[in-house]
Amino acid sequence: MPKSALPEHINDPHEIEAAFPDDSQYGDSWFGRFYKWIHKKTKTWFAFSYRCTEWWAKWRKYPKILMAIGGKGVWRVECSVGDLIMDKGNLWNWQIGDDFYLSRIQYWKRWHLAIQWPLMLSFHFYFRAKDVLIPGELKKDTDGKLFYFYWNHFDADLVYWMFISLFIGLTWK
């Protein structure tokens, strides 16, 4: 499968084994060991990138926003140097620009729903307005104070993790 999607620092079997701490989230139980094993074996099956040498796995470098709506607050945008703030309203059929992409984690909005291309969905909702983080302030603990969901995602390694990349919970991931 498209192992070529992965950057140099995580594209060998021993590097894949050492990376991705979330694969150990269920501990050393029989289920935890099985979960870790299956995720390490299938890690590259659903990874896509502009780096891919296979024509069918070579995708755009950065995702395009099809729709992003949200409550008050600023959008969190990521790039190679870290987080950026974008003070715009709702976004439709929009590309932020070279080297920038809309983060799936929107700390500074009470709620958001984003659909990006290739097909990635993200949604969150803080239960109380006072728990919304403020840009520039120290991050406070938000575990249990919000509902968060994503299906498929893009990360700082410029890899699209698709199809089996899913999270639903009461914390950011």
N, C-alpha and C positions, 0 to 999 in steps of 0.2 A: 504494500500500500504506500501512500505518499510520504515516506519518511523524509523526502527532500523538502517538505514544508518546514521542518524544524531548523532553527538556527544552529550554528556550529557548537555552541556550548551545551546543547541537549539532544544531539542527533545520533549518539552511539548508545548501544544497549546498556552499558554500565552507567552512562550519564542519565539515561531515562530512569534507570533503577534508583539512582541517587536523588533525582529531582522529584517534583510533584508531591510535597508532603501531605496534601489532601487525600492522596490514595491510602494513607494510613489512618484516616479519621475514625475507623471502627475498631482500632486496637488490635490485640492479638487473639481475639476469639476466633473460632473456626470461620465465622462469617467475615470477620475483619481480614483474615489471611486470604480467603477466597476473593474478597472484594479487591484487595491490593493486587493480587496475582492477575486477575482478569483485566484490571485497569492498566497495569504495566504491559501486558501482552497486546492489548488492543489500542494503546495510546495513540499510535500514529494512523490507525485505520480511518479516522475521521478528522484528520488535521489537514488543512489546506492553506495555501499561501501564494504570494507572488513569486516565491522562490522555486516552486515545484517545477520539476523537469517534465512531468507528465502533463500533456495538454489538457486533460480533463480535470486535473487538480490545481491548475494554475489559475488563481483568482486575483482580483484587484488588490492593490497594496493596502488601501484603507477602505473601510466601509462607507457607504453612502446612506445618509439619513433619508428614509422615506417619510417618516412621521415621528415627531417628538413633541409631545404635549406635556405640560406640567403646571404645578401650582406656582405660587410666588417663590421668588428666589432666582439664583443664577444657575446656568448650566455648567456642569463640570466637563471639561474637555481635556483629553490626555495627549501628550506628545513625548518625544524622547527625553525632554528635560523635566518632565513632571506634569503636575496639574495646572490647568489654566482656567480662568473664569470667562464665561461668555454671557453677557447680559443682553439676551434677546428674548423675544416672545417664543411662541411655538414655532417649530421648524418643520418645513415640508419640502420634500424632494431637494435636498441640499447636501452639498459636500463642503465640509468646513475649510478644507485647503490641504495642501501638501503637508505631510507629517503630523496632521492633527486628526483626532477622531473623538466622537462622543462616547464618554465613558458609560458603562452599564451601571455604575455606582454613582448616583446623584445625591451626594450628602446634603446639598444646600437647597433642596426643594422639598416641600411637604409631601409631594407625590409626583410621579412621572410615569408615562407610558411611552416607550420608544420602539419603533420598528425600523431596522436598518437592513441594507442589502449588502451582501447576501443575507438571506432571511435570519434575522436575530431579533428576539423580543426581550425586552426588559421592563419591569414594573416595580415600583415600591410605593409604600404609603406609611408615613409616620402616624402612629395612633394619636399623639398629642402634638400640637403645634410647638409647644415649648421645647420639645426634644430635637427639633430640626437644628442641624449644625450650622454655624455661621462661618463664612469664609474668613480665614486669617486667625481665628481663635483656635486654641488647643482642642483637639478632638476629644470629646467626652464619650463615655461608653454608651452605645446605642443598642446593645444586645437586648432583645425582647421588647424594644420600643418601636419596632417597625415590622412591616411585612415586606418581604423581598422575593422576587421571582425573576429568573431568566431562563431562556432556552436558546442555546447556541451563544457563543461569545467570541470576541476578538481580544487579544491581549498585547502587552508591550513587546512581546517577541515577534509581533506581526504575523501571528498565526490565528486562523479561524478554527475554533474547536466546535465541530458541528454534530448535529443529530443526537448524540448521546450526552451532550453537555447540557445538564439541566440542574437547577437548584430552586428549591422552595424552602423558605425559612424565616426566622425572626431575627436575622442578623445579616450583615453584608457578607458577601463572598466573592 
